Amino acid sequence: MIELDGTPNKSKLGANAMSSTEFQYDVFLSHSGADKDVVREIANRLKSDGVRVWFDEWEIRPGDSIRAKIEDGLEHSRVLVL
């Protein structure tokens, strides 16, 4: 549960809740291939504004398991944007 000021309410989230400082990324950007150019612009703008962005082009390298990298990115991101 998130309070109106954007802070997590740990009493409602339970003992396993992560605070926002425990996330490696602020946002995970999910997109289709057709939207790649627009999402790249968004990712660059967010990054320039100091947001920690998970964007596939920056995180997945040749030989990586795409599924594992995506799962890891989702697990370590505070917010998912579709």
C-alpha positions in Angstrom: 0.0 0.0 0.0 1.3 3.5 -0.9 0.3 6.6 1.0 -0.9 9.7 -0.8 2.6 11.3 -0.4 4.1 8.4 -2.3 5.8 6.7 0.7 5.2 3.0 1.3 3.0 2.2 4.3 5.0 -0.8 5.7 2.4 -1.6 8.3 0.0 -2.4 5.5 2.6 -4.1 3.2 3.9 -6.6 5.7 7.3 -7.7 6.9 8.7 -8.5 3.4 8.0 -5.0 1.9 11.0 -3.3 0.4 11.6 0.4 0.9 12.2 2.6 -2.1 15.9 2.9 -1.2 16.2 -0.9 -1.6 15.3 -0.9 -5.3 18.1 -0.9 -7.9 15.8 0.9 -10.5 13.2 3.5 -10.1 11.3 2.4 -13.2 11.1 -0.6 -15.5 10.1 0.4 -19.0 8.1 -2.3 -20.8 7.3 -1.8 -24.5 6.7 -3.4 -27.8 9.3 -3.4 -30.6 7.2 -1.0 -32.6 7.5 1.6 -29.8 11.2 1.2 -29.3 12.2 4.7 -30.6 9.7 6.5 -28.5 10.5 4.5 -25.4 14.3 5.1 -26.0 13.6 8.9 -25.9 11.6 8.5 -22.7 14.3 6.4 -21.1 17.0 8.9 -22.0 14.9 11.8 -20.6 14.2 10.0 -17.4 17.9 9.1 -17.0 19.0 12.7 -17.6 16.5 13.7 -14.9 18.2 11.3 -12.4 15.7 8.5 -12.6 17.3 5.0 -12.4 15.8 3.3 -15.5 15.7 -0.4 -16.5 15.6 -0.3 -20.3 16.3 -3.5 -22.2 18.9 -2.0 -24.5 20.9 -0.9 -21.5 20.5 -4.1 -19.4 20.4 -7.1 -21.8 23.7 -8.1 -23.4 24.4 -10.8 -26.1 24.3 -14.2 -24.4 22.1 -13.1 -21.5 18.9 -15.0 -20.8 16.3 -12.4 -21.8 13.7 -13.9 -19.5 16.0 -13.9 -16.5 17.1 -10.4 -17.1 13.5 -9.1 -17.4 12.5 -11.0 -14.3 15.5 -9.6 -12.4 14.7 -6.1 -13.6 11.1 -6.3 -12.6 12.0 -7.6 -9.2 14.4 -4.8 -8.6 12.3 -1.9 -9.9 10.0 0.3 -7.8 7.6 1.0 -10.7 6.6 -0.8 -13.9 5.5 1.4 -16.9 3.7 -0.3 -19.7 
